[in-house]
């Protein structure tokens, strides 16, 4: 089926009015093609079902408006395409085409997602990163409105506020929770979700947590890189259209007498120095403060002293080198078939430049998994600058650096870090914590996330 119309768009490449043809390219009606021009001026655009947010017909003006999220190679764009009726024509066949195309959106998204989204809770941290989280949310809010999704927005006022909002809210009112901020904001929201689900004081049992998504507006946004995208429009599109809902492990952290949770990881050594320095550098260097602090600590290597105890997981050697991705075989294993744990611990004492327990950070541990019931632990003992630079430069998605003898790696169930000096801070998802005895363990599949790598 094809339809002839006049085409105009809200961007420079299609500002002028063109005579266009619209038709399906696939039998499943999941791709729509617009063609206009002729000869050397012929052009075409291909749209997927997931890119269509909404279409509206203005019969009085003879105009059909399509709102699309275009996904070019660099970054997403929200576009409007106006189709006007040719003289003597009608919109019946075009409406039929778009009705089929809209149905394709539901058919493609629903089997992966398993849940319809109609109302989401949005937690915005205006102090995150460059302090432009409100502007980031405004850039994507229209997409949710166009898709018919109601948004209940809350602004955080102080540290820990996001955690309080989620801990006290009525989760049954929402079928999605979105954090607009960085890793610290995401960690607070996930902590509040978990504490809400486990809070039995209301006598209501443990409510099921709605899926969590993140729209990046922070400094590093490690979790956003892992589960979706740091491009706000692309991340919003993933939540609205065609992403998976996947279970995710969280890290339970016993930091002295305080219990907290982590979505990305816990670090000690140089990661702790970076977290300690970052706030003092925020005003001067903004989002570049972590890079500045890293360079400072690499130039003046300052190892930390203490003991690290690791309880390794029982994992097949081949599974250690499988990356996580869409429809991951490892993350979809039944709970009873997940990695077991060994009774004996491994203990390493001495001086360290890096100690890390990671869940979603893929630069140093490219084979971390969202829901394998394990954490990835690694340590780097005291090295000279040349050897450290060689190790650092070899890090990549192929994981070749993991064969370096100076990089010791484990798939683990728990790790205990015992610093000799309380001033050697730890790093909890970018936040600094005092250098005291800390145990990091895995809580398998305690929350759900919108996943669209």
BARO-31064 format. One record per residue (C-alpha): x, y, z. Coordinates in steps of 0.1 Angstrom, whole numbers, plus 5000, padded with zeros to 4 digits. Example, Ala and Ser with C-alpha at 12.3 -4.5 7.8 and 13.67 -1.06 7.14 Angstrom:
! BARO-31064
((5123,4955,5078))
((5137,4989,5071))
***
This chain:
! BARO-31064
((5000,5000,5000))
((5013,5035,4991))
((5000,5070,4996))
((5009,5103,4979))
((5009,5135,4999))
((5028,5168,5005))
((5056,5166,5031))
((5070,5193,5053))
((5092,5190,5084))
((5104,5212,5113))
((5141,5211,5103))
((5162,5226,5076))
((5166,5196,5053))
((5129,5194,5046))
((5117,5230,5052))
((5103,5233,5017))
((5070,5216,5007))
((5076,5184,4988))
((5054,5159,4970))
((5061,5126,4988))
((5052,5090,4987))
((5047,5068,5018))
((5047,5030,5020))
((5058,5000,5041))
((5092,4985,5034))
((5087,4953,5055))
((5060,4927,5055))
((5056,4931,5093))
((5048,4968,5088))
((5076,4978,5112))
((5093,5002,5088))
((5077,5032,5070))
((5094,5049,5041))
((5090,5085,5029))
((5103,5093,4995))
((5104,5127,4978))
((5122,5145,4950))
((5134,5129,4917))
((5166,5122,4899))
((5197,5134,4917))
((5175,5153,4941))
((5156,5121,4952))
((5156,5116,4990))
((5141,5091,5014))
((5137,5085,5051))
((5131,5052,5068))
((5112,5052,5102))
((5109,5022,5125))
((5078,5016,5146))
((5096,5024,5178))
((5104,5059,5165))
((5067,5070,5162))
((5054,5087,5193))
((5021,5101,5181))
((5001,5111,5150))
((4973,5136,5149))
((4949,5146,5121))
((4936,5181,5118))
((4908,5176,5093))
((4900,5213,5091))
((4935,5222,5081))
((4940,5190,5060))
((4972,5183,5079))
((4984,5151,5095))
((5012,5156,5121))
((5037,5128,5129))
((5059,5132,5160))
((5090,5110,5157))
((5121,5104,5177))
((5148,5101,5151))
((5179,5080,5160))
((5208,5092,5138))
((5243,5079,5146))
((5254,5107,5169))
((5223,5117,5190))
((5185,5114,5190))
((5163,5142,5177))
((5126,5149,5183))
((5111,5157,5149))
((5077,5168,5135))
((5066,5158,5100))
((5036,5175,5085))
((5017,5156,5057))
((4991,5176,5038))
((4964,5163,5016))
((4969,5167,4978))
((4942,5185,4959))
((4912,5162,4954))
((4927,5135,4976))
((4918,5122,5010))
((4935,5108,5041))
((4917,5075,5044))
((4946,5053,5031))
((4972,5072,5050))
((4953,5069,5082))
((4951,5032,5076))
((4988,5030,5070))
((4996,5048,5103))
((4970,5028,5123))
((4988,4996,5112))
((5022,5013,5120))
((5010,5024,5154))
((4998,4988,5161))
((5033,4977,5152))
((5046,4999,5181))
((5025,4980,5206))
((5033,4946,5190))
((5071,4952,5190))
((5073,4968,5225))
((5049,4947,5246))
((5064,4912,5243))
((5098,4926,5253))
((5085,4949,5281))
((5058,4928,5295))
((5042,4959,5311))
((5021,4988,5297))
((5034,5022,5308))
((5008,5048,5316))
((5021,5067,5347))
((5057,5072,5359))
((5073,5088,5390))
((5101,5112,5380))
((5127,5122,5405))
((5149,5152,5393))
((5181,5162,5411))
((5187,5198,5401))
((5222,5198,5417))
((5235,5169,5397))
((5264,5173,5372))
((5263,5206,5355))
((5231,5214,5375))
((5210,5214,5344))
((5188,5183,5352))
((5156,5205,5349))
((5166,5215,5314))
((5173,5179,5305))
((5139,5168,5318))
((5122,5196,5298))
((5139,5183,5267))
((5122,5149,5270))
((5090,5157,5289))
((5071,5163,5257))
((5079,5128,5245))
((5061,5112,5275))
((5031,5136,5269))
((5029,5127,5232))
((5030,5090,5241))
((5001,5094,5265))
((5022,5087,5297))
((5014,5107,5328))
((5044,5120,5347))
((5045,5128,5385))
((5076,5150,5390))
((5095,5156,5422))
((5125,5178,5428))
((5151,5168,5453))
((5160,5194,5479))
((5189,5179,5498))
((5211,5148,5500))
((5190,5117,5506))
((5158,5133,5495))
((5153,5110,5465))
((5157,5080,5488))
((5130,5095,5512))
((5106,5101,5482))
((5108,5065,5470))
((5108,5050,5505))
((5075,5068,5514))
((5056,5068,5481))
((5028,5045,5471))
((5044,5024,5445))
((5012,5008,5433))
((5002,5041,5417))
((5031,5039,5392))
((5044,5014,5366))
((5077,5031,5361))
((5102,5052,5381))
((5127,5075,5364))
((5157,5093,5379))
((5170,5124,5362))
((5205,5129,5374))
((5237,5109,5378))
((5249,5078,5395))
((5243,5092,5430))
((5207,5101,5422))
((5201,5067,5406))
((5216,5050,5437))
((5193,5070,5460))
((5162,5061,5440))
((5171,5024,5438))
((5178,5024,5475))
((5145,5040,5482))
((5127,5015,5459))
((5144,4986,5477))
((5136,4999,5512))
((5100,5005,5502))
((5096,4970,5489))
((5111,4956,5521))
((5093,4979,5545))
((5068,4958,5563))
((5059,4983,5590))
((5028,4994,5571))
((5015,4958,5573))
((5011,4957,5535))
((5037,4930,5528))
((5064,4937,5502))
((5050,4955,5471))
((5066,4947,5438))
((5088,4976,5426))
((5080,4991,5392))
((5108,4992,5366))
((5135,5018,5370))
((5150,5040,5343))
((5175,5068,5342))
((5178,5099,5320))
((5214,5110,5324))
((5221,5145,5337))
((5251,5138,5359))
((5288,5138,5356))
((5298,5102,5346))
((5265,5083,5345))
((5280,5048,5346))
((5246,5031,5351))
((5230,5050,5322))
((5258,5038,5299))
((5252,5002,5310))
((5214,5000,5308))
((5205,5024,5281))
((5221,5056,5269))
((5236,5089,5281))
((5216,5107,5254))
((5184,5119,5271))
((5162,5116,5241))
((5175,5081,5233))
((5170,5070,5269))
((5135,5084,5270))
((5126,5066,5238))
((5140,5034,5252))
((5116,5037,5282))
((5086,5047,5261))
((5092,5023,5231))
((5105,4988,5227))
((5130,4982,5256))
((5133,4951,5278))
((5124,4951,5314))
((5152,4931,5331))
((5159,4921,5367))
((5190,4937,5382))
((5212,4928,5412))
((5221,4954,5437))
((5252,4955,5460))
((5245,4956,5497))
((5272,4975,5516))
((5278,4972,5553))
((5299,5003,5560))
((5307,5000,5597))
((5273,5002,5615))
((5256,5018,5584))
((5239,4997,5557))
((5236,5011,5522))
((5231,4999,5487))
((5250,5005,5454))
((5240,5001,5418))
((5274,5007,5402))
((5301,4997,5426))
((5324,5004,5456))
((5360,5015,5452))
((5391,5021,5474))
((5425,5035,5468))
((5426,5059,5439))
((5387,5057,5435))
((5384,5068,5471))
((5408,5097,5466))
((5388,5108,5436))
((5355,5107,5455))
((5371,5126,5484))
((5385,5153,5461))
((5356,5157,5438))
((5334,5180,5458))
((5362,5205,5464))
((5368,5205,5427))
((5331,5208,5416))
((5329,5246,5416))
((5361,5250,5395))
((5360,5221,5371))
((5323,5210,5371))
((5318,5177,5352))
((5355,5174,5346))
((5364,5172,5383))
((5367,5134,5382))
((5392,5135,5353))
((5412,5163,5370))
((5413,5143,5403))
((5423,5111,5384))
((5452,5128,5367))
((5463,5143,5400))
((5463,5109,5417))
((5481,5092,5388))
((5509,5118,5389))
((5512,5115,5427))
((5506,5078,5434))
((5494,5074,5469))
((5487,5037,5477))
((5464,5026,5506))
((5473,4999,5530))
((5450,4973,5544))
((5435,4938,5539))
((5410,4926,5513))
((5390,4894,5518))
((5372,4879,5487))
((5346,4851,5487))
((5348,4838,5451))
((5318,4826,5432))
((5317,4792,5415))
((5315,4802,5378))
((5323,4783,5346))
((5355,4797,5331))
((5338,4803,5297))
((5310,4823,5313))
((5335,4846,5329))
((5343,4860,5294))
((5307,4865,5281))
((5295,4901,5278))
((5261,4912,5290))
((5236,4924,5264))
((5200,4922,5251))
((5183,4889,5260))
((5214,4878,5279))
((5216,4840,5285))
((5234,4844,5319))
((5211,4870,5333))
((5180,4850,5323))
((5192,4818,5341))
((5167,4806,5368))
((5177,4816,5403))
((5186,4780,5412))
((5211,4778,5384))
((5230,4811,5393))
((5266,4810,5404))
((5272,4794,5437))
((5298,4805,5463))
((5328,4788,5478))
((5331,4784,5516))
((5368,4795,5518))
((5379,4831,5514))
((5410,4845,5497))
((5429,4871,5516))
((5453,4897,5502))
((5471,4922,5525))
((5495,4950,5515))
((5494,4983,5496))
((5469,4989,5468))
((5463,5015,5441))
((5429,5001,5431))
((5404,4979,5449))
((5369,4978,5433))
((5337,4958,5437))
((5316,4965,5405))
((5281,4957,5392))
((5276,4979,5361))
((5310,4995,5353))
((5324,4980,5321))
((5356,4999,5314))
((5378,4979,5339))
((5355,4949,5340))
((5339,4945,5305))
((5322,4912,5315))
((5300,4924,5344))
((5264,4913,5342))
((5232,4929,5353))
((5217,4899,5370))
((5242,4871,5374))
((5242,4870,5412))
((5279,4880,5413))
((5300,4911,5416))
((5332,4917,5397))
((5361,4924,5421))
((5396,4935,5411))
((5426,4949,5427))
((5459,4965,5416))
((5487,4964,5441))
((5513,4991,5444))
((5530,4997,5410))
((5553,5023,5395))
((5537,5049,5371))
((5551,5032,5340))
((5535,4998,5347))
((5503,5014,5358))
((5501,5035,5326))
((5507,5003,5305))
((5478,4986,5324))
((5455,5015,5321))
((5461,5020,5283))
((5454,4983,5277))
((5419,4985,5292))
((5392,4979,5266))
((5360,4960,5258))
((5380,4929,5247))
((5392,4924,5283))
((5428,4917,5273))
((5441,4937,5303))
((5426,4910,5325))
((5455,4888,5315))
((5480,4913,5329))
((5495,4899,5361))
((5491,4932,5379))
((5453,4930,5374))
((5438,4905,5398))
((5401,4897,5391))
((5374,4876,5407))
((5338,4868,5401))
((5327,4870,5438))
((5298,4868,5461))
((5312,4892,5487))
((5343,4913,5494))
((5355,4928,5527))
((5378,4958,5527))
((5397,4966,5559))
((5417,4998,5556))
((5446,5004,5580))
((5439,5042,5580))
((5405,5058,5584))
((5415,5087,5562))
((5418,5064,5532))
((5382,5070,5519))
((5360,5046,5500))
((5340,5055,5469))
((5302,5046,5469))
((5288,5053,5435))
((5309,5086,5434))
((5302,5095,5470))
((5331,5095,5496))
((5328,5073,5528))
((5352,5070,5557))
((5379,5044,5555))
((5365,5018,5579))
((5358,4981,5576))
((5333,4975,5548))
((5316,4944,5534))
((5301,4943,5499))
((5277,4915,5490))
((5252,4908,5462))
((5214,4910,5465))
((5203,4890,5434))
((5175,4904,5412))
((5159,4927,5438))
((5148,4953,5413))
((5138,4958,5376))
((5152,4982,5350))
((5143,4994,5316))
((5171,4979,5295))
((5180,4990,5260))
((5217,4987,5252))
***
